[in-house]
Amino acid sequence: MRIILYLATNLAILVLLGIVMSLLGIDTTQTSGLLFFAALFGMGGSFISLALSKWIAKRATRARVIDQPQNQAEQWLVDTVRRQAELAGIGMPEVAVYDAPEMNAFATGMRKNDALVAVSTGLMRSMNKDEVEAVLAHEVSHVANGDMVTLALIQGVLNTFVIFLSRLVASIIDNFLRSDEDGGGLGFIGYIGVTIVLEIFLGLFASMIVMWFSRKREFRADAGAATLAGRQKMIDALKALQKGHEPSQLPDQMAAFGIRPKEGGLAALFRSHPPLEARIQALQNFQA
């Protein structure tokens, strides 16, 4: 449930750092220098996004962290996550609940031992305890697998190429225009504008790669949930999602942060989760 917010934050930081780099007059005309700064800002932007992910997720969903359980359901949530975290060998995550009618949940955080696991009120109302336990195990598995750190590394490498290629192409265009009879070139504002457009365009292609990785990690987290909570519980949870999925009520920037319905066509390339049918089939073939 964290992917779109992470990507949106990352892209915003990427564009901002690019503008700052241009305003500071950093010379990126030499290929080696450009590649160095692309790696510096690309990896930096990705890990800044990762560092902010938990803070932003709490505020975007208005999630309430359960410091002191207010009822038996909240106590059960905390106890279940604690038990699963111990089995997975990670530190106790923060446990939160956010108000939404849909069945949804997410986990995020920069470190395995300082993560956040949150569930929607709709999920708590619509699923039985075994199914909720499986969903929690799925999110704990994401944390234990270090998916967000791996995602940040992949995004950082892609950022590097986005920054590098956008400025390289902008420089080529600028040099071509300068060689024309008018010889005006792009100019400072034109150069910044072209690089921003190219960053956004190339960033969309980079997002496809990130989403492909996201879909792959879902199968691994499902397998982890099958180990922590039981394969049949995870299958039942996915079947419950099939039957009761409602249109997402998450904020727009978090629309793919959680469980997604099946989508086809071009939208499938930007889908963070595989189809539920494929996940159920993979679990049915899974051997713990």
N, C-alpha and C positions, 0 to 999 in steps of 0.2 A: 504493500500500500504506500510505499515511500517513493517510488521511482519518479513519477512525474514532478513532484515537488522538488526532489533532488536535482533533476535535469533542468527545471526552470530556474532554480537558484544558481546552478552551475553556469547556465548560459548567460544569465544576468551578470554574474561576476566576471565571466569571460569577456563580455563586451565592455564592462566597466574598466577592467584592467587594460584592455586594448586601448581605450580612449586615454587613460592615464599615461600609458606608455608613449602614445603619440604626443600628448600635451607636454610631457617632460622632455620631449625632443630626443628620446633614446634612438640612437642610430641603428636601424635594423636593415640597412641597405646591403651589408655584407651577409652572405648566406650563413656563414658560421655564427656570426653574432645574432642573426635572426633566429637560428635554430636554438641557440643557448637561451635567449629570452622567451622563445615559444615554450621550451621545456619548463623554464622557471615559472612562468605565469600559468601555463597549462596545468601542470601538476599542482601548483599553488592554489589555483581556482577550484580544482576538484576537491582538495582536502579542506579548503575553507568551507565548501558546501557540506562536506561530511561533518565537520566540526559543528556547524550550525543546524544540522538536520534534526536533532532531537528537540532543540529549543523552538525551531520553526514549526515542527509537527504538532507540538503541544498547543501552540497558539492558533495554528490554522484550523485545528479540529476542536479547540476549546476543551481539550481533554483534562479531566480532573485526576491527578495522581492520588492514589489511595495511600495516604500516609497512616491514617487510622481507619480501619474498616468500619463502616457505619451499619452494616447488616451482615447476615450470614452469607449472602451471595458474594459480597466483596471479600469476606474472610476466606471463603472457598477459593476465589480467584487468586488471592495472594498466596495461599498455601499451595495451590496447584502449580503456580509458576515457580515458587521456591523449590518444590520437590523436583520439577522438571529441570530447573537450572542446575541443581545438585547432580542429577543423573547425567546431564550434558557436560558437566565440568566447567561451568561458567559462574561468574558472580551473580547475585540476585539482581534482576532488572527492576526498574521502576514499573509498577503496574498502574494502568490508568483506564478510565472509562470515559467515552465521549458520547454525547447525545446525537443519535441518528437512527432513523427507522430501519435502515438496511442492515443486513448481516455482513459485518465487516470487521477486520482486525488488521493491525500492522505492528511491526517492530522496527526500531531504528536506533542509531547511536554509533559513536565513533569507535568504541571499544567493547569487547565482549563482556567485560566486567562492569560496564557502566551504560547499559542499554535501557530501552523503553519498550514495553509491550502494552499495547492498548487494544481494547475491544469496544465495539459499539453497543449501545443499549438494545438495539434491534437484534443483535446476535444473541445477547443474553436472554431476551424474551422468546426468541424463535427456536433456539436449539436446546436439546437436553444436555445434561451435564457431560455425558460421554462425548458428545459432538463438540461441545465447547472445549473440553479437555484436549481433544485432537487438534482443534484450531490453535490453541495456546501452544501445544507441542510443536506445531508447524512454525509458529513465530519464534519460539525459543531455538528451534533448529537453525533458522536463518541467522540468529545471533551467534550460535555455536559454530556455524560454518564460516563465520567472518564474511558474509556476503557483501556487507556494505563497504568493507575495506577493499575487497576484491573489485567491487564496482568502482570505487574511487580510483584505483590503479588503472583500470581499463579506461575510465573516463579521462584520467590525466593524460594518458598516452594519446587518446583521440583529440583532446584539447590541444596538445602540442602540434599535431598535424593540422588542425583547423587554423590555429594562429599562424603557423608557418606558411601554409598554402594560401591563406587569404591575403597575407601581406606580400607574398611572392607574386601572386597574380596581380594585385593592385600595383605593385612596382613595375611589372611588365607593361600593364596598361598605361601607367604614367609615362614610362620611357617611350612607349610607342607614340603617345600623343605629343611628347616633346620633340620627337623626330619629325613630326609633321611640319608643314610650312608655317603654321601659326606658332608652334613651339610652346604652347601655354601649359601643357600638362594638366593633371587633375587639380593641382592646387592643394593646399593643406586641408581645407574642409572637404573637398572632393575625395581626397585620398582616404580620410577617416570614414566618409560615407560609404565608399566602395568596400573598404575592409569590413565594416559592420554588416553590410548586406551579404558579403561572401561568408562571414563568420556564421550568420544565421542560416544561410543556405547549406553550408558544409556541416553545420551543427545538426541539422535535421538528419543528414546521412549518418553522422556519428551516433545520433539517438537510436537509429535502427539497429546498430550493432549492440548498443547498450541494452535495448529491449530484447534482442535475441539472447543475450547472456541472462537477462532477467527471467525469460521463459525457461531456460535450462535449469536455473537454480531452484525454480519452483518444484521440479521433480525431485531434486535432492532434499529439499525441505520436507516434502511429503514423505520421503523415505525415512527421514529423521523422525518425523511425527509418528510413523508406523512403529518405529523402534521404541520411542518414549511412551506412547499412549496405546499402541495397538493398531494393527493394520485395518481391522474392520471398523474401528472407531473413526479413523481418518476417511475411509470410504463412505461411511454413513454421513460424515460431516459434509463431504463434497456432494453427496446426493441431496442432502438438505439444501445446500446452496442452489443446486439445479432447480429444485421445486419452488423455492421461495425467494429467488433473487428479485429485488426491486431496483428501479432506477436509482443510481447513486445520488445521495444527498450531500456528499462531501463538497467542499468548496472546489471551484473549477480547477485550481492549480493542483488539487490532490485527487482528481477524478480517477487516476489509474494507480493511486497509492495503495489500493486494496484489491478486493476480489472483483474481477471483471466478467461481464457476460461475453458470450461468444461473438466475435466480430469477424467479418470477412473483407475481401478486397484489400485495398491499400492500407486500411486501418489495421489489418492483422500484423503488418510490419512494425507498428507502433504499440502493439499490445504487450503489456508487461507480464501477463499470465497466459499459459497455454489453455486451450479449451478444457472445460471440466471433464468432458468425456475422455480425453487423452490422459488426464491425470488419474482418473479412476481406473482406466485400463492398465496404466503403469503400476498402480498399487496392487491390482489383482495379480499381476505377474511378479510382484516384489517378493523376494525371499530374504527375511531378516537375517 
